[in-house]
């Protein structure tokens, strides 16, 4: 997960961490904990909710949630 891109996307779209946590149906504490773990423990359902909340297109979502993992596979 590319935390830098996620934080940038949230800043541009004025989305607070508490809003992302609520969208993902987790507590703000849990959201922050997962962010501190480089976002690796977010599950698919939580990521999908954040993608919807952030109104991300497919490219943005892939760059934020999967880009680093895809680069490692090359």
C-alpha positions in Angstrom: 0.0 0.0 0.0 1.3 3.4 -0.9 0.5 5.5 2.2 1.9 8.6 0.8 -0.5 8.5 -2.2 -3.4 7.7 0.1 -2.7 10.6 2.4 -2.3 12.9 -0.6 -5.6 11.7 -2.1 -7.3 12.3 1.2 -5.8 15.8 1.5 -6.9 16.8 -2.0 -10.4 15.5 -1.5 -10.6 16.8 2.1 -11.3 13.4 3.6 -10.4 13.0 7.3 -9.0 9.8 8.7 -12.2 9.4 10.8 -14.3 9.5 7.7 -12.2 6.8 6.1 -12.4 4.7 9.3 -16.2 5.1 9.4 -16.5 4.1 5.7 -14.4 1.0 6.3 -16.5 0.2 9.4 -13.6 0.2 11.8 -12.7 2.5 14.7 -10.3 5.4 14.2 -7.9 3.6 16.5 -8.0 0.5 14.3 -7.5 2.6 11.2 -4.5 4.4 12.6 -3.0 1.1 13.8 -3.4 -0.4 10.3 -1.8 2.7 8.8 1.2 2.4 11.1 1.6 -1.1 9.8 2.0 0.3 6.3 -1.6 -0.5 5.5 -0.8 -4.1 4.9 -3.5 -5.4 7.3 -6.5 -3.7 5.6 -8.8 -6.4 4.2 -10.4 -6.2 0.8 -13.8 -5.1 2.2 -12.1 -2.2 4.0 -10.1 -1.2 0.9 -13.2 -1.3 -1.2 -15.0 1.0 1.2 -12.1 3.5 1.2 -12.0 3.4 -2.6 -15.7 4.2 -2.7 -15.4 6.9 0.0 -12.5 8.5 -1.8 -14.3 8.2 -5.2 -11.1 6.7 -6.6 -11.0 5.5 -10.2 -9.4 2.2 -11.0 -6.0 3.6 -11.7 -5.9 5.6 -8.5 -7.0 2.7 -6.4 -4.4 0.4 -8.0 -1.6 2.9 -7.4 -2.6 3.4 -3.8 -3.5 -0.1 -2.7 -1.6 -2.4 -5.0 1.2 -0.6 -6.8 4.0 -1.5 -4.4 3.0 -5.2 -4.4 2.8 -5.3 -8.2 6.3 -3.7 -8.5 7.7 -6.4 -6.3 6.4 -9.1 -8.6 8.3 -7.7 -11.7 
